[in-house]
Amino acid sequence: MKRTKKRLVCGLLMLNVCFAALLALFTACKGGGPTVREVYSNLDNAQMYELAEIGVEIDLDENINVYDASQINVAACIEDEQGNSYNVPMFWYEEYSRRLNGQREVLTKVGEGQFRMRFTPRSAGEYTYYISIVRNGVASRYPEEGTRSFSVKPGTKDAFLTVSDDHRHLEYDNGSPFVGIGNNFCGWEWAGDDHLDGTYGDDRWFQQLAANGGNMTQFDLCEGDQLEWTREDGELEWSDCYNGLGYYNQKIGFKTDYKVNLADELGLFYRLTLYHWGDFDIGTESFSEWGWARNPYNSANGGPVDNVTDFFTDPEAKRATKNYLRYVVARWGYSPSLMLYELWNEVDAELIVWGNGGDFYTALSGISSWHTEMAEYIKSLDIYDHLVSTSCGSSADDSGADLWALESM
């Protein structure tokens, strides 16, 4: 009798083990991914050339870097009724509220972080989508089967800019010409009292620019507005959100979102500068003279390279750059007012910390290859065919000729 009970218990245990294994296999076949909850959507009001956006919460391990696409890569797979497919990278998003404390803007986090999709439909009709998730190499999707859907209504906006067929001017999607009038709006907050009111100052300046006939400007992700930088608490109001290479400052994300939304509302087109010579020069460690000494790519700050010459050729530096570019495209590539991505501002600047006693010209081969690789990478992600360019500070000796000859520019 005891032997029979023992066999029965062992049999039940084996049955449970087999059931568990089958359940795990079934779950893996279904996707086996993390739990996904859709927590934000404006798709009920989707319209041509307007932002269509959803936000999802995903259960993740605490040690995952939500900004590192090699650890967690989230994308929306969208299809319109004509059968055109769009792979839209998603990005980590945190909401903030703003207020003025005297003349200084203060940002306060609201709620929990989530992954956001931003998509601008260029045609009316029915769309379907699902979300692809690759977590540490393991793929899953939401919903586990099938797709979700939304409808897009016709719109009246002039939409995106493109190059005319004769390559002589810019024009809207509808073929009408674009004539740009404006000025630079770099937007960094200096060590004094200039623009410490942040987005409140943006409200004033942008509205004045538009009211006076302006339709074009420039945003720089640099010199106080960097997405990634080295942290020093108390230096700036948003310094607590810096955490070195590969971690993107969500307060800067909020501030840039605000400027982009304002530009879209007012009909202002902008050039988005991604790297600026002032963040790679011989400047001091103190704001506002930040330079290579504080740059997160610098090995002295835990980065992969010792100098800026190596920044253009080192594999790990290029991997980090592509991760950053993916985030930028995912967050702001949807914007119809984005005129172009500027990879570098004045890449030939003399004060840049070049390696081994060199200069722009000795590094030019690596710089040119880097520009080709990064421009092509942006274009592989950006479904709206935004322009990609760069700039040089000197034109006297035609220092940028090799860069302008690149097909990707």
Summary of the structure (lengths in Angstrom):
residues: 409
radius of gyration: 24.3
end to end distance: 83.4
largest distance: 99.9
contacts: 1232
relative contact order: 0.10
helix: 29%
strand: 28%
